[in-house]
Amino acid sequence: MVNFVCPLDRLPLDKDLKCPRNHQFKFDDGVYDFLGYEPKNNDVLEKVAPLYEGVWAPLGFLITGRSSYSKMLKDAAHYANAREFLDVGTGPGKIFDYVDCRECYGLDISRKFLKILKAKRPNVISVRGDAKALPFPDESFSGVSSIFVIHMLDEPSKALSEISRVLRRGGKCSIGVLTSRGSVANLLSKWWKLELKAESFYIGSLENLNLRIYGSSHMGPWTIFKCQKQ
């Protein structure tokens, strides 16, 4: 099992999930909770959580990306597939249907999504946490994915930095983002009230973090990067 660390100072935790600086976390109803506060969740996503992987995401991706959501996830999963695998912003954890991992971790801020993840995919360890402060030691995983989450953060570069930190040298990651490219992207940015970054921002950020891009796919306004840590 991958050990946890305090997301605030990266110190090791004891068996009660307490760090030497007295930051206390908890294991509650099958979920390791490292958030420490109640965030303002996206109301739309919270409402559609039960329908997300079956209706909302597939239909939305078909309309905006003109492609199959399941096929995209399967491709992203197969590229980053690893024994120790982490999905950041996992939602209900659909990507784990395509990953052959022994130590599988799904991280999200939403209790509702994590509850669905636990019910549908009990082999995945459910972790409530911030993508910008992952509760894992350096170089813990050989595979990491984050699909359609990072562009929704106020500081996407921090989440990318954390992914690079917890990824082992030679490990692979699949990163899916919405970029400021085209009229569909403009509509989605207004709908979600986002300030989208250009694709060049993500390319530069990934390369600066020693995540070499080995391929990318464009599906409407969406871009899927396939990277490997150098």
Rosetta silent file (secondary structure, phi, psi, omega in degrees, C-alpha in Angstrom):
SEQUENCE: MVNFVCPLDRLPLDKDLKCPRNHQFKFDDGVYDFLGYEPKNNDVLEKVAPLYEGVWAPLGFLITGRSSYSKMLKDAAHYANAREFLDVGTGPGKIFDYVDCRECYGLDISRKFLKILKAKRPNVISVRGDAKALPFPDESFSGVSSIFVIHMLDEPSKALSEISRVLRRGGKCSIGVLTSRGSVANLLSKWWKLELKAESFYIGSLENLNLRIYGSSHMGPWTIFKCQKQ
SCORE:     score description
SCORE:     0.000 S_00000001
   1 L     0.000  136.992  176.417    0.000    0.000    0.000 S_00000001
   2 L   -69.326  130.484  179.952    1.192    3.505   -0.843 S_00000001
   3 L   -74.413  153.026  174.943    1.821    5.426    2.361 S_00000001
   4 L   -97.315  153.454  171.455    0.081    8.708    3.057 S_00000001
   5 E  -129.278  163.792  176.400    1.765   11.943    4.081 S_00000001
   6 L   -66.048  125.046 -179.441    0.405   15.187    5.471 S_00000001
   7 L   -69.837  -12.502 -178.586   -0.694   17.294    2.470 S_00000001
   8 L   -87.708  -35.704 -177.826    0.310   20.463    4.351 S_00000001
   9 L  -136.190    1.244  176.367    3.943   19.661    5.108 S_00000001
  10 L    64.333   23.099  174.589    4.540   16.183    3.584 S_00000001
  11 L   -83.686  151.154 -179.656    5.533   14.668    6.909 S_00000001
  12 E   -65.260  152.350  179.907    4.641   11.000    7.520 S_00000001
  13 L  -104.231  151.205  175.338    1.420   10.203    9.364 S_00000001
  14 L   -85.400 -174.309 -175.419    0.955    7.836   12.270 S_00000001
  15 L   -64.714  -19.322  178.466   -1.667    5.085   12.384 S_00000001
  16 L   -95.851   12.140  179.532   -4.278    7.652   13.463 S_00000001
  17 L    62.043   40.885  177.836   -3.526    9.855   10.420 S_00000001
  18 E  -118.736  136.679 -178.877   -1.848   12.517   12.534 S_00000001
  19 L   -96.722  165.351 -178.132    1.384   14.236   11.531 S_00000001
  20 L   -58.959  -19.685  178.630    4.217   15.378   13.856 S_00000001
  21 L   -97.419   17.503  173.763    2.929   18.948   13.604 S_00000001
  22 L    69.652   19.464  170.706   -0.476   17.845   14.899 S_00000001
  23 L   -76.927  123.409 -174.253   -2.372   18.110   11.633 S_00000001
  24 E  -109.507  132.666  177.449   -5.145   15.558   12.046 S_00000001
  25 L  -124.812  179.728 -172.889   -6.949   13.739    9.255 S_00000001
  26 E  -147.135  159.225  172.067   -9.498   10.948    9.299 S_00000001
  27 E  -111.487  108.916 -170.709  -10.791    7.735    7.791 S_00000001
  28 E  -127.509  118.620  177.389  -14.541    8.216    7.553 S_00000001
  29 L    52.764   43.075  175.913  -17.055    5.784    6.051 S_00000001
  30 L    83.646    5.833 -178.283  -14.410    4.107    3.927 S_00000001
  31 E  -121.263  129.735  171.644  -12.821    7.333    2.677 S_00000001
  32 E   -78.635  115.981 -173.653   -9.435    8.748    3.661 S_00000001
  33 E  -107.283  110.396  179.668  -10.242   12.421    4.174 S_00000001
  34 L  -113.950   12.851 -174.841   -7.326   14.851    3.844 S_00000001
  35 L   -75.386  -46.306  176.382   -9.272   17.928    2.822 S_00000001
  36 L    76.640    0.409  177.629   -9.620   19.489    6.254 S_00000001
  37 L  -158.264  166.946  178.669  -12.300   21.924    5.092 S_00000001
  38 L  -101.434  109.290 -178.026  -15.571   21.970    3.201 S_00000001
  39 L   -77.875  166.635  172.870  -15.025   23.322   -0.313 S_00000001
  40 L   -86.151  100.811 -178.634  -17.602   24.978   -2.495 S_00000001
  41 L   -73.540  156.335  175.784  -18.468   22.100   -4.772 S_00000001
  42 L   -70.684  114.715 -174.584  -19.743   22.577   -8.298 S_00000001
  43 H   -60.051  -39.220 -178.830  -23.510   22.479   -7.825 S_00000001
  44 H   -63.246  -49.258 -178.727  -24.195   21.154  -11.323 S_00000001
  45 H   -64.076  -37.757  178.685  -21.782   18.227  -10.990 S_00000001
  46 H   -62.127  -39.316 -178.326  -23.059   17.395   -7.515 S_00000001
  47 H   -70.444  -35.614 -176.622  -26.621   17.190   -8.844 S_00000001
  48 H   -94.394    5.467 -175.606  -25.743   15.003  -11.828 S_00000001
  49 H   -48.885  -45.844 -179.506  -23.293   12.761   -9.911 S_00000001
  50 H   -64.436  -23.971 -177.872  -25.532    9.642  -10.114 S_00000001
  51 H  -105.126    3.521 -169.437  -25.878   10.126  -13.883 S_00000001
  52 H   -59.794  -56.199 -173.516  -22.353   11.387  -14.564 S_00000001
  53 H   -79.495  -21.394 -178.338  -20.612    8.351  -16.040 S_00000001
  54 H   -90.994  -30.872 -174.704  -23.677    6.851  -17.694 S_00000001
  55 H  -129.465  -56.767 -170.381  -25.299    9.903  -19.274 S_00000001
  56 H   -59.484  -57.462 -177.073  -23.797   13.314  -18.474 S_00000001
  57 H   -66.725  -46.875  179.370  -20.135   12.787  -19.434 S_00000001
  58 H   -60.848  -43.432 -179.144  -20.718   10.512  -22.465 S_00000001
  59 H   -68.732  -44.094  179.954  -23.400   12.783  -23.940 S_00000001
  60 H   -62.434  -40.373 -179.205  -21.491   15.980  -23.208 S_00000001
  61 H   -72.162  -34.345  177.574  -18.292   14.616  -24.698 S_00000001
  62 H   -64.598  -40.554 -179.026  -20.081   13.314  -27.774 S_00000001
  63 H   -71.189  -46.131 -174.367  -21.611   16.752  -28.393 S_00000001
  64 H   -86.909  -37.686 -176.836  -18.502   18.832  -27.701 S_00000001
  65 H  -102.200   -7.891 -179.458  -15.702   16.463  -28.674 S_00000001
  66 L    51.629   44.393 -179.510  -17.568   14.402  -31.281 S_00000001
  67 L  -153.154  170.790 -178.293  -16.042   11.256  -29.878 S_00000001
  68 L   -83.460  126.382  178.286  -16.723    8.409  -27.474 S_00000001
  69 H   -63.247  -45.028 -179.672  -16.126    9.181  -23.802 S_00000001
  70 H   -63.319  -41.358  179.495  -15.461    5.525  -22.965 S_00000001
  71 H   -63.850  -41.474  178.791  -13.015    5.142  -25.844 S_00000001
  72 H   -62.421  -46.077  179.897  -11.118    8.260  -24.749 S_00000001
  73 H   -63.151  -41.790 -179.585  -10.915    7.019  -21.139 S_00000001
  74 H   -61.820  -42.182  179.199   -9.810    3.569  -22.247 S_00000001
  75 H   -65.552  -44.355  179.086   -7.013    5.014  -24.371 S_00000001
  76 H   -63.141  -40.525 -179.434   -5.853    7.325  -21.564 S_00000001
  77 H   -67.445  -44.005 -178.085   -5.953    4.451  -19.067 S_00000001
  78 H   -64.891  -34.109  179.394   -4.049    2.008  -21.237 S_00000001
  79 H   -67.071  -46.319 -174.985   -1.261    4.522  -21.831 S_00000001
  80 H   -93.649    5.856 -175.960   -0.708    5.279  -18.116 S_00000001
  81 L   -51.490  133.302 -177.634   -1.606    1.789  -16.867 S_00000001
  82 L  -158.148  161.783  177.437    0.550    0.771  -13.892 S_00000001
  83 L   -61.673  -46.022  176.467    0.660   -1.420  -10.802 S_00000001
  84 E  -106.253  110.937 -170.057    0.453    1.683   -8.576 S_00000001
  85 E  -130.037  137.278  178.332   -2.041    4.034  -10.197 S_00000001
  86 E  -125.712  132.867  172.803   -3.615    7.338   -9.128 S_00000001
  87 E  -113.771  118.763 -176.557   -6.520    9.158  -10.765 S_00000001
  88 E   -94.485  124.067 -174.367   -6.750   12.824   -9.733 S_00000001
  89 L    74.311   48.814 -167.213  -10.265   14.256   -9.815 S_00000001
  90 L   -72.555  -21.178 -175.359  -11.613   10.760  -10.268 S_00000001
  91 L    59.910 -129.882  177.985  -15.348   11.472   -9.872 S_00000001
  92 L   -81.689    0.063  173.520  -17.078    8.052   -9.855 S_00000001
  93 L    79.693   28.390 -178.366  -13.831    6.415  -11.018 S_00000001
  94 H   -56.361  -33.331 -176.405  -14.885    5.162  -14.449 S_00000001
  95 H   -61.880  -24.216 -179.132  -11.262    5.109  -15.662 S_00000001
  96 H   -70.595  -12.422  173.817  -10.509    2.245  -13.265 S_00000001
  97 H   -67.249  -17.632 -175.397  -12.635   -0.045  -15.431 S_00000001
  98 H  -116.857    5.073 -178.893   -9.738    0.115  -17.908 S_00000001
  99 L  -109.494  131.116  177.831   -6.718    0.097  -15.568 S_00000001
 100 L   -97.861   71.439 -177.186   -5.042   -3.122  -14.440 S_00000001
 101 L  -104.007  149.743  174.928   -3.674   -1.750  -11.160 S_00000001
 102 L   -92.513  -38.210  178.150   -2.840   -3.591   -7.950 S_00000001
 103 E  -118.496  101.116 -169.858   -2.777   -0.449   -5.812 S_00000001
 104 E  -112.361  125.378 -177.527   -5.502    1.814   -7.130 S_00000001
 105 E  -126.403  128.787  175.500   -6.189    5.280   -5.717 S_00000001
 106 E  -118.144  123.873 -177.333   -8.951    7.668   -6.726 S_00000001
 107 E  -115.036  135.331  177.899   -8.829   11.240   -5.378 S_00000001
 108 E  -155.817  163.383  176.478  -11.628   13.796   -5.466 S_00000001
 109 L   -93.730  -12.367 -173.684  -13.014   16.642   -3.325 S_00000001
 110 L   -92.749  120.635  175.262  -16.623   15.468   -3.623 S_00000001
 111 H   -62.385  -38.194 -176.911  -18.039   13.138   -0.988 S_00000001
 112 H   -63.636  -44.545  178.572  -20.922   12.299   -3.302 S_00000001
 113 H   -66.644  -40.469 -179.920  -18.662   11.146   -6.121 S_00000001
 114 H   -66.373  -31.783  175.876  -16.443    9.192   -3.742 S_00000001
 115 H   -63.814  -41.061  177.132  -19.491    7.434   -2.327 S_00000001
 116 H   -66.251  -42.529  178.065  -20.356    6.286   -5.862 S_00000001
 117 H   -57.247  -46.338 -179.267  -16.740    5.240   -6.439 S_00000001
 118 H   -61.968  -40.228 -177.625  -16.785    3.095   -3.289 S_00000001
 119 H   -70.990  -40.142 -174.611  -20.049    1.426   -4.249 S_00000001
 120 H   -89.142  -30.609 -174.201  -19.125    0.660   -7.860 S_00000001
 121 L  -135.683   71.322 -174.151  -15.381    0.047   -7.583 S_00000001
 122 L   -65.236  -15.017  178.316  -14.571   -1.200   -4.063 S_00000001
 123 L   -76.215  -13.306 -179.055  -11.049   -2.233   -5.078 S_00000001
 124 L   -90.253  131.460  176.978  -10.136    1.462   -5.466 S_00000001
 125 E   -78.369  119.946 -175.044   -8.918    3.303   -2.365 S_00000001
 126 E   -88.792  126.960 -176.547  -11.057    6.432   -2.036 S_00000001
 127 E  -129.647  124.652  175.383   -9.221    9.601   -1.048 S_00000001
 128 E   -96.501  118.606 -176.114  -10.766   13.003   -0.423 S_00000001
 129 L  -167.218  177.796 -177.820   -8.182   15.660   -1.077 S_00000001
 130 E   -97.406  129.199  179.242   -6.952   18.674   -3.006 S_00000001
 131 L   -62.657  -20.180 -178.701   -5.329   18.118   -6.394 S_00000001
 132 L   -91.177   -0.219  178.037   -2.930   20.964   -5.544 S_00000001
 133 E  -152.414   75.943 -174.303   -1.675   19.233   -2.365 S_00000001
 134 L   -72.136  137.029 -176.725   -1.679   15.472   -2.832 S_00000001
 135 L   -85.816   45.908 -178.173   -1.344   13.390    0.365 S_00000001
 136 L  -131.303  149.967  176.889    1.298   11.059   -1.086 S_00000001
 137 L   -67.823  166.036  175.885    5.100   10.893   -0.846 S_00000001
 138 L   -58.950  143.168  173.511    7.341   11.787   -3.759 S_00000001
 139 L    52.379   52.047 -179.347    7.513    9.190   -6.541 S_00000001
 140 L   -91.728  -23.548 -170.662    4.723    6.980   -5.201 S_00000001
 141 E  -125.942  148.041  174.762    3.061    6.012   -8.489 S_00000001
 142 E   -95.738  -12.280  177.948    4.102    4.595  -11.848 S_00000001
 143 E  -145.073  135.184  178.755    0.901    5.810  -13.509 S_00000001
 144 E  -139.149  140.778  172.633   -1.259    8.900  -12.966 S_00000001
 145 E  -130.653  154.852  172.348   -4.266   10.264  -14.810 S_00000001
 146 E  -154.333  105.316 -171.943   -6.311   13.426  -14.487 S_00000001
 147 E  -112.005  116.201  173.402   -9.089   13.799  -17.010 S_00000001
 148 L    61.835   40.615  179.251  -11.084   17.028  -17.429 S_00000001
 149 L  -126.791  -45.258 -169.603  -10.340   18.427  -13.965 S_00000001
 150 H   -60.305  -34.650 -179.480   -7.154   20.503  -13.985 S_00000001
 151 H   -68.778  -14.229 -179.784   -8.541   23.279  -16.202 S_00000001
 152 H   -87.684   -5.647 -178.254  -11.266   23.875  -13.593 S_00000001
 153 L   -88.229  152.812  179.866   -8.723   24.784  -10.896 S_00000001
 154 L   -72.930  -23.904  177.662   -7.646   28.335  -10.123 S_00000001
 155 L  -133.366   76.999 -176.524   -3.977   27.289  -10.272 S_00000001
 156 H   -60.607  -28.776 -178.759   -3.684   24.381  -12.709 S_00000001
 157 H   -64.315  -30.754  178.461    0.112   24.538  -12.682 S_00000001
 158 H   -67.296  -40.291  178.651    0.127   23.509   -8.997 S_00000001
 159 H   -66.269  -40.239  177.543   -1.869   20.377   -9.748 S_00000001
 160 H   -64.065  -38.790  178.246    0.482   19.499  -12.605 S_00000001
 161 H   -63.495  -39.421  178.775    3.451   20.036  -10.286 S_00000001
 162 H   -67.409  -39.088  177.508    1.927   17.667   -7.733 S_00000001
 163 H   -61.573  -44.170  178.170    1.338   15.020  -10.394 S_00000001
 164 H   -62.831  -38.970 -178.249    4.977   15.272  -11.431 S_00000001
 165 H   -63.534  -44.273 -175.425    6.083   15.055   -7.792 S_00000001
 166 H   -85.270   -6.674 -179.766    4.204   11.834   -6.987 S_00000001
 167 E   -88.834  134.301  178.297    5.058   10.196  -10.331 S_00000001
 168 E   -72.285  154.432  174.816    8.142    7.998  -10.464 S_00000001
 169 E   -59.847  129.071 -175.811   10.885    8.641  -12.979 S_00000001
 170 E    90.123  -11.062  178.058    9.869    6.797  -16.122 S_00000001
 171 E   -71.677  158.299 -175.709    6.236    6.777  -14.999 S_00000001
 172 E  -114.557  151.273  176.354    3.472    7.781  -17.381 S_00000001
 173 E  -140.336  147.763  174.582    0.550   10.161  -17.069 S_00000001
 174 E  -116.223  122.939 -175.869   -2.524   11.019  -19.115 S_00000001
 175 E  -122.306  119.266  178.501   -3.757   14.598  -18.718 S_00000001
 176 E  -111.835  126.816 -177.260   -7.059   15.780  -20.237 S_00000001
 177 E  -138.811  158.054  172.103   -7.891   19.489  -20.291 S_00000001
 178 E   -96.144  126.840 -177.744  -10.222   22.022  -21.869 S_00000001
 179 L  -116.577  162.752 -177.350   -8.240   24.733  -23.654 S_00000001
 180 L   -79.753   73.171 -176.119   -9.147   28.145  -25.027 S_00000001
 181 L  -138.331  104.049  173.860   -9.524   26.959  -28.589 S_00000001
 182 L    96.711  170.409 -175.377  -12.641   27.607  -30.657 S_00000001
 183 H   -68.161  -34.101  179.455  -16.247   28.665  -30.154 S_00000001
 184 H   -65.195  -40.750  177.666  -17.236   25.521  -28.214 S_00000001
 185 H   -61.981  -40.658  178.553  -14.497   26.216  -25.676 S_00000001
 186 H   -62.018  -42.013  178.841  -15.768   29.790  -25.306 S_00000001
 187 H   -64.746  -43.598 -179.479  -19.289   28.539  -24.642 S_00000001
 188 H   -67.041  -36.429  179.533  -18.111   25.988  -22.102 S_00000001
 189 H   -65.426  -35.859  177.469  -15.920   28.540  -20.324 S_00000001
 190 H   -71.382  -39.276 -179.788  -18.934   30.825  -19.910 S_00000001
 191 H   -63.049  -44.732 -177.604  -21.118   27.929  -18.753 S_00000001
 192 H   -91.118   -4.096 -178.115  -18.583   26.815  -16.130 S_00000001
 193 L    57.816   55.472 -177.311  -17.357   30.380  -15.410 S_00000001
 194 L  -115.829  150.526  169.095  -13.761   29.462  -16.189 S_00000001
 195 L  -104.125   97.838 -173.480  -10.747   31.375  -17.408 S_00000001
 196 L   -75.115  149.120  175.314   -9.295   28.845  -19.793 S_00000001
 197 L   -95.008  154.287  175.125   -5.593   28.531  -20.561 S_00000001
 198 L   -72.982  157.008  178.639   -4.158   28.146  -24.044 S_00000001
 199 H   -58.721  -33.960  179.924   -2.834   24.751  -25.057 S_00000001
 200 H   -61.630  -29.925  177.424    0.656   26.279  -25.106 S_00000001
 201 H   -62.100  -46.168 -178.777    0.343   26.917  -21.357 S_00000001
 202 H   -69.563  -38.827  177.936   -0.080   23.208  -20.656 S_00000001
 203 H   -60.583  -47.029  179.598    2.673   22.216  -23.074 S_00000001
 204 H   -65.102  -41.284 -179.072    5.099   24.608  -21.394 S_00000001
 205 H   -64.648  -45.209 -179.684    4.037   23.596  -17.884 S_00000001
 206 H   -62.281  -44.739 -179.172    4.394   19.882  -18.555 S_00000001
 207 H   -65.830  -38.162  178.664    7.818   20.272  -20.135 S_00000001
 208 H   -66.809  -21.694 -179.725    9.042   22.495  -17.281 S_00000001
 209 L   -98.029   17.328  179.075    8.000   19.770  -14.834 S_00000001
 210 L    63.749   27.798  175.022   10.047   17.105  -16.648 S_00000001
 211 E  -105.052   95.553 -176.734    6.905   15.555  -18.098 S_00000001
 212 E   -74.237  129.990 -179.061    7.854   14.862  -21.676 S_00000001
 213 E   -84.310  119.359 -179.872    4.900   14.828  -24.052 S_00000001
 214 E  -101.749   -7.480  177.865    4.918   11.729  -26.227 S_00000001
 215 E   179.290  158.157  176.210    1.588   12.360  -27.889 S_00000001
 216 E  -149.602  149.202  179.084   -1.583   14.429  -27.784 S_00000001
 217 E  -125.453  138.249  177.947   -5.106   14.057  -29.123 S_00000001
 218 E  -110.414  126.636  178.288   -7.544   16.828  -29.999 S_00000001
 219 E  -132.510   94.056 -173.127  -11.252   16.219  -29.650 S_00000001
 220 L    61.380 -128.883  179.932  -13.087   19.469  -30.204 S_00000001
 221 L   -83.420   -0.991 -176.295  -11.881   21.845  -27.471 S_00000001
 222 E   -93.585  142.707  175.581  -10.438   18.978  -25.421 S_00000001
 223 E  -127.475  131.999  175.682   -6.783   17.931  -25.447 S_00000001
 224 E  -111.827  116.622  177.904   -5.415   14.662  -24.031 S_00000001
 225 E   -97.562  138.183  173.372   -1.662   14.718  -23.341 S_00000001
 226 E  -112.511  117.192 -172.019    0.333   11.518  -22.946 S_00000001
 227 E  -125.471  162.706  173.634    3.450   12.188  -20.895 S_00000001
 228 E  -139.651  135.499 -178.722    6.361   10.414  -19.266 S_00000001
 229 E   -76.871  130.201 -178.138    8.463   11.696  -16.385 S_00000001
 230 L   -88.342    0.000    0.000   12.104   12.132  -17.300 S_00000001
